[in-house]
Amino acid sequence: MKRVLVAVSGAMVERFLDRVLARLAWADTELCLLHVVDTRPLKEYGLAAGGLAGRAAGAEHRLRHMGALGAEAGERMLADAEALAAPRLPAGITVRRLQRTGIPEHEIIAAAYEVEAGLVALGAAEGSATPPSRHGPPPPKPGGPPKFPRRHLSPTVRFVVDHAPCDVLLLYADGPAAR
């Protein structure tokens, strides 16, 4: 059985899932939806709050509460993603929800090994090394090479692309909608 691991972050999840599901052959496949609760902001908050006079005592409680809220939001996001994906999948395809806590790029790789994924699907945002012109891109020169938008990958996406134990499907947020 092939397993497809889809990292769900909440940004444009419906369009992203449409595009992922439209690109895959689903015979004998399991869809694994993954959400990672990023612990880096909580650690930074804990360091800052623990160093403030009068706040150190309550910092541990606030950190646990913030972590619980992140996990709860992640569970809702995964449930929503499953509800969006289920009617778009062929009959008999199972959907598994995974939630992990940690550094997203490390947890995506760990989950890919854990489920023995044959493919990891990630979304990437459009980016540019230079600010866009107010008047749009310049017209292409006749006979010259076509102009393609400049894109950059987030550190999370770069890490997953570099370390995944399987193929990675990378879909840009600005790509064409599924047909």
Secondary structure as UniProt FT lines:
FT   STRAND          2..7
FT   TURN            11..12
FT   HELIX           13..22
FT   TURN            27..28
FT   STRAND          29..38
FT   HELIX           40..50
FT   TURN            53..55
FT   HELIX           56..85
FT   HELIX           86..88
FT   TURN            91..92
FT   STRAND          94..102
FT   HELIX           104..115
FT   STRAND          119..124
FT   TURN            134..135
FT   TURN            142..143
FT   HELIX           155..163
FT   STRAND          167..172
FT   TURN            173..174
//
